[in-house]
Amino acid sequence: MSAVLTAPPAKTVTPEDLLRMPDHGQGFELVDGELKERNVSFLSSFVAGEVYGQLRDHVKSRRLGWISPEGTSFRCFPDDEGRVRRADTAFHQLDRLSPEQAQSEGHCTVVPDLVVEVISPNDLADDVNAKRLEWQEAGAKLVWVIHPLQQTIHAYHTDGTVKQFRRADILTAEPVLPEFRVPVADLFKLPSAGN
């Protein structure tokens, strides 16, 4: 009788394990106890930075709340306390995140009001949609899914409506930031190109 060889079970990773990794596991998210490497590209990171800059300028000048840059980790999913996701940019209204919460160590436990996800070439549509639904089910009021190659933005609202913004449009952020306006083309403008 021959012995059957099996692989040892994979170790379940916890949110605390993620924080103990070098750079707090910056390149990873945590889903179902498993590390999921984040797909990023230079272009997606560039566009995420442009979005962050536009939102930061708008929010800071009006003292509306907190803007988080790419890579901030969130542990705010009521159906899975071990899940950790990273948005490409996130916004919390001022009254939803206290200075004490912002100064606490570890993952942010308050669901953002606005979540921005910028698509990379290696992202799978099902994975992006699942992540968007997780944000919405956790309580995000608005999720932008940005496609740098197509230069489009889909805005998902809590009431189920979806708005698509194209290059010639003006991006808005109602109801979260009702006065925010930026030409979509500005978010995709490359430094070396006149487009």
Phi, psi and chi 1 to 4 in degrees:
 res  aa     phi    psi   chi1   chi2   chi3   chi4
   1 MET       -  128.8 -173.5  152.3  142.6      -
   2 SER   -96.5  147.7   62.4      -      -      -
   3 ALA   -81.0  141.4      -      -      -      -
   4 VAL   -93.6  124.9  176.6      -      -      -
   5 LEU   -90.5  131.7  -62.6  175.8      -      -
   6 THR  -126.7  150.5   58.5      -      -      -
   7 ALA   -74.2  145.6      -      -      -      -
   8 PRO   -64.2  148.6   20.8  -28.0      -      -
   9 PRO   -61.8  144.5   18.7  -26.0      -      -
  10 ALA   -67.2  140.8      -      -      -      -
  11 LYS   -73.9  131.9  178.4 -173.8 -179.6  -72.9
  12 THR   -75.3  130.7  -60.9      -      -      -
  13 VAL   -97.4  138.4  179.7      -      -      -
  14 THR  -104.8  163.8   67.8      -      -      -
  15 PRO   -58.5  -32.9  -28.8   37.3      -      -
  16 GLU   -68.6  -37.2  -67.2   74.7   22.6      -
  17 ASP   -61.0  -40.6  -66.6  -25.4      -      -
  18 LEU   -60.4  -41.3 -169.1   62.4      -      -
  19 LEU   -67.1  -27.3  -69.7  172.8      -      -
  20 ARG   -82.1  -11.1  -74.4 -169.4  -73.7  -89.2
  21 MET   -70.2  158.3  -68.6  174.2   63.6      -
  22 PRO   -54.6  137.4  -24.4   32.7      -      -
  23 ASP    56.4   28.2  -64.6  -32.1      -      -
  24 HIS    56.1   32.8  -60.1  -83.7      -      -
  25 GLY    65.1   34.3      -      -      -      -
  26 GLN   -46.2  -38.7 -171.1   65.3   25.7      -
  27 GLY   -87.9   10.4      -      -      -      -
  28 PHE  -130.5  155.5  -64.4   91.9      -      -
  29 GLU  -117.9  170.4  -65.9  179.0  -45.5      -
  30 LEU  -126.4  116.6 -171.4   57.3      -      -
  31 VAL  -134.3  124.8  179.5      -      -      -
  32 ASP    54.0   39.7  -62.2  -33.2      -      -
  33 GLY    75.4    6.4      -      -      -      -
  34 GLU  -118.1  143.1  -66.6 -178.0   21.3      -
  35 LEU   -73.5  132.1  -70.1  175.1      -      -
  36 LYS  -118.9  117.3  -59.8  -70.9 -177.7 -172.3
  37 GLU   -69.8  135.0 -169.7  167.4    5.6      -
  38 ARG   -78.8  132.4  -64.8  179.7   66.4 -134.4
  39 ASN   -85.3  119.5  -70.4  -41.1      -      -
  40 VAL  -134.8  154.8  -65.0      -      -      -
  41 SER  -133.5  166.1   68.2      -      -      -
  42 PHE   -59.6  -44.5 -177.2   83.5      -      -
  43 LEU   -63.8  -43.9 -179.4   60.7      -      -
  44 SER   -64.7  -37.9   66.0      -      -      -
  45 SER   -67.7  -38.3  -68.4      -      -      -
  46 PHE   -61.2  -49.0  173.3   79.8      -      -
  47 VAL   -63.7  -40.5  170.6      -      -      -
  48 ALA   -59.1  -39.3      -      -      -      -
  49 GLY   -65.7  -38.8      -      -      -      -
  50 GLU   -64.4  -43.5  -67.7  -62.4  -59.6      -
  51 VAL   -63.9  -45.8  173.5      -      -      -
  52 TYR   -56.5  -45.6  170.1   78.5      -      -
  53 GLY   -62.1  -43.5      -      -      -      -
  54 GLN   -65.0  -44.1  -68.2  -75.8  -12.8      -
  55 LEU   -67.3  -42.7  -75.2  168.2      -      -
  56 ARG   -59.6  -46.3 -177.6 -159.8   60.8 -133.6
  57 ASP   -60.8  -43.5  -68.3  -11.1      -      -
  58 HIS   -65.2  -48.2  178.0   81.8      -      -
  59 VAL   -70.8  -43.3  167.5      -      -      -
  60 LYS   -65.5  -43.0 -171.9  174.1 -178.6  179.3
  61 SER   -66.7  -21.7   66.6      -      -      -
  62 ARG  -109.0   -1.8  -67.1  164.4  178.9   79.0
  63 ARG    52.0   53.9  -63.2 -175.0  175.7  149.2
  64 LEU   -93.0  -18.9  -62.0  173.8      -      -
  65 GLY   160.7 -147.9      -      -      -      -
  66 TRP  -115.8  131.0  -55.0   85.9      -      -
  67 ILE  -112.1  130.3  -67.7  -72.6      -      -
  68 SER  -109.8  133.5  -57.3      -      -      -
  69 PRO   -81.0  177.0   30.5  -34.3      -      -
  70 GLU   -52.7  134.6 -177.6  177.3   24.0      -
  71 GLY    98.8  -10.3      -      -      -      -
  72 THR   -62.8  134.3  -58.4      -      -      -
  73 SER   -96.5  139.8   61.6      -      -      -
  74 PHE  -124.4  130.5  -66.7   91.1      -      -
  75 ARG  -122.4   77.0 -175.3 -177.8 -179.2 -174.6
  76 CYS  -136.7   30.2   58.0      -      -      -
  77 PHE  -107.6  105.4  -56.9   93.7      -      -
  78 PRO   -62.2  -26.4   16.1  -23.7      -      -
  79 ASP   -81.7   -9.0   65.3  -31.7      -      -
  80 ASP  -155.7   95.3 -176.4   -5.9      -      -
  81 GLU   -67.6  -13.6  -68.3 -174.7   12.4      -
  82 GLY   -92.3   -4.2      -      -      -      -
  83 ARG   -78.2  135.5 -178.7  176.7  -64.0  139.5
  84 VAL  -129.4  123.5  175.4      -      -      -
  85 ARG  -119.6  156.9  -71.7  -65.5 -160.6  176.7
  86 ARG  -125.3  122.8  -63.6 -178.1 -169.0  -87.0
  87 ALA   -88.1  158.3      -      -      -      -
  88 ASP   -76.8  -27.7  -70.3  -51.2      -      -
  89 THR  -159.4  148.3  -63.6      -      -      -
  90 ALA  -145.2  153.2      -      -      -      -
  91 PHE  -131.8  132.6  165.8   71.9      -      -
  92 HIS  -114.5  130.8  -70.8   88.6      -      -
  93 GLN   -63.6  148.7  -68.1  173.8  -33.9      -
  94 LEU   -52.4  -41.5 -167.5   58.6      -      -
  95 ASP   -80.3   -2.0   62.0  -12.5      -      -
  96 ARG  -101.1  -12.5  -64.4 -151.7   46.4 -105.6
  97 LEU  -136.3  113.7 -176.2   67.7      -      -
  98 SER   -79.9  159.2   70.0      -      -      -
  99 PRO   -57.5  -35.6  -27.2   35.2      -      -
 100 GLU   -64.8  -42.3  -66.6   77.2   24.4      -
 101 GLN   -65.2  -39.9  -71.3  169.2  -48.4      -
 102 ALA   -66.7  -29.0      -      -      -      -
 103 GLN   -89.8   -8.3  -66.9  172.6   31.8      -
 104 SER   -71.1  150.4   66.1      -      -      -
 105 GLU   -79.0  154.1  -67.2  -64.6  -42.3      -
 106 GLY    97.5 -158.6      -      -      -      -
 107 HIS   -77.9  145.4  -49.5  -69.4      -      -
 108 CYS   -70.6  131.4 -178.7      -      -      -
 109 THR  -104.8    5.5   57.7      -      -      -
 110 VAL  -104.8  126.9  179.3      -      -      -
 111 VAL   -65.0  130.4  179.6      -      -      -
 112 PRO   -66.9  154.1  -15.1   26.7      -      -
 113 ASP   -77.0  -38.4  -65.6  -73.5      -      -
 114 LEU  -125.4  129.9  167.1   63.7      -      -
 115 VAL  -121.5  135.3  174.0      -      -      -
 116 VAL  -116.2  124.6  179.3      -      -      -
 117 GLU  -119.1  121.3  -66.2  -70.6  -16.1      -
 118 VAL  -105.4  125.5 -177.9      -      -      -
 119 ILE   -78.1  135.1  -55.2  -56.1      -      -
 120 SER  -103.0  159.4  -65.5      -      -      -
 121 PRO   -56.9  -30.6  -26.0   34.1      -      -
 122 ASN   -90.0    0.4  -67.3  -32.7      -      -
 123 ASP   -70.7  138.8  -77.1  -31.9      -      -
 124 LEU   -93.6  139.2  -60.4  175.9      -      -
 125 ALA   -56.5  -42.0      -      -      -      -
 126 ASP   -63.2  -39.6  -72.9  -14.0      -      -
 127 ASP   -66.5  -42.2  -67.4  -17.9      -      -
 128 VAL   -64.2  -44.3  171.4      -      -      -
 129 ASN   -64.3  -41.0 -167.2   48.8      -      -
 130 ALA   -63.1  -41.6      -      -      -      -
 131 LYS   -66.9  -41.7 -170.5  173.4  179.0 -178.4
 132 ARG   -59.9  -43.9 -171.7 -129.6  -10.3  133.4
 133 LEU   -63.5  -38.6  -73.9  170.3      -      -
 134 GLU   -59.3  -45.3  -71.6  171.1   13.6      -
 135 TRP   -61.1  -45.6  -73.9  117.4      -      -
 136 GLN   -67.3  -42.4  -71.3 -172.3  -72.6      -
 137 GLU   -66.1  -27.1  -70.9  168.0    0.8      -
 138 ALA   -75.6  -21.1      -      -      -      -
 139 GLY   125.6    5.2      -      -      -      -
 140 ALA   -63.0  133.5      -      -      -      -
 141 LYS   -80.4  -25.7  -63.2  173.6 -173.9  170.0
 142 LEU  -150.8  132.0  178.5   61.7      -      -
 143 VAL  -125.8  123.1  178.3      -      -      -
 144 TRP   -98.3  128.9  -71.9  -16.3      -      -
 145 VAL  -111.2  115.5  177.4      -      -      -
 146 ILE  -107.8  130.3  -59.6  178.6      -      -
 147 HIS  -110.9   96.4  -58.6  -92.4      -      -
 148 PRO   -60.8  -38.1  -23.9   34.0      -      -
 149 LEU   -69.9  -39.8  -65.2  178.4      -      -
 150 GLN   -84.8  -13.5  -68.6   84.7   10.0      -
 151 GLN    56.2   49.9  -62.2 -170.8   -4.3      -
 152 THR  -130.3  159.1   59.8      -      -      -
 153 ILE  -134.4  130.1  -60.3  170.0      -      -
 154 HIS  -106.3  126.5  -70.6   86.8      -      -
 155 ALA  -107.3  116.4      -      -      -      -
 156 TYR  -102.1  123.6  -64.4   86.5      -      -
 157 HIS  -105.7  160.2  -62.3  -97.6      -      -
 158 THR   -64.6  -25.5   54.0      -      -      -
 159 ASP   -83.1    4.8   65.9    0.5      -      -
 160 GLY    93.9   -8.0      -      -      -      -
 161 THR   -75.1  147.8   61.0      -      -      -
 162 VAL  -128.0  127.3 -178.7      -      -      -
 163 LYS  -111.4  138.0  -70.7 -175.7 -179.5  177.7
 164 GLN  -108.1  131.8 -179.7  173.4  -31.5      -
 165 PHE  -113.8  130.4  -63.8   91.1      -      -
 166 ARG  -106.9  174.7  -63.1 -177.2 -176.8  -83.7
 167 ARG   -52.2  -35.9 -173.5  174.7  171.0   80.6
 168 ALA   -83.8   -5.1      -      -      -      -
 169 ASP   -88.8  169.3  -63.6  -29.2      -      -
 170 ILE  -104.1  121.8  -58.7  -64.6      -      -
 171 LEU   -76.6  132.1  177.9   63.1      -      -
 172 THR  -121.2  167.5   60.7      -      -      -
 173 ALA  -134.6   32.6      -      -      -      -
 174 GLU   -66.9  147.5  -69.9   98.8   -4.4      -
 175 PRO   -90.1    1.5   35.0  -35.5      -      -
 176 VAL   -70.6  -49.1  177.5      -      -      -
 177 LEU  -127.9   81.6  -66.1  166.5      -      -
 178 PRO   -61.6  -22.7   10.3  -16.2      -      -
 179 GLU   -96.7   -2.5  -64.9  177.4    9.5      -
 180 PHE   -70.9  130.8  179.7   81.4      -      -
 181 ARG  -147.4  130.4  -57.5  -82.6 -174.6  -81.7
 182 VAL  -151.0  137.1   65.6      -      -      -
 183 PRO   -62.2  129.9  -22.3   33.1      -      -
 184 VAL   -55.9  -39.7  171.0      -      -      -
 185 ALA   -57.2  -32.1      -      -      -      -
 186 ASP   -64.0  -29.7  -73.1   -0.1      -      -
 187 LEU   -75.1  -20.4  -58.4  175.4      -      -
 188 PHE  -110.0    2.1  -59.5  112.9      -      -
 189 LYS   -70.0  124.8 -166.0  177.5  -65.6 -178.7
 190 LEU   -89.5  144.7  -56.5  179.1      -      -
 191 PRO   -58.9  -35.6  -19.4   27.6      -      -
 192 SER   -91.2   -4.8   59.5      -      -      -
 193 ALA  -113.7  152.2      -      -      -      -
 194 GLY   -88.3   11.4      -      -      -      -
 195 ASN   -82.3      -   58.5  -10.8      -      -
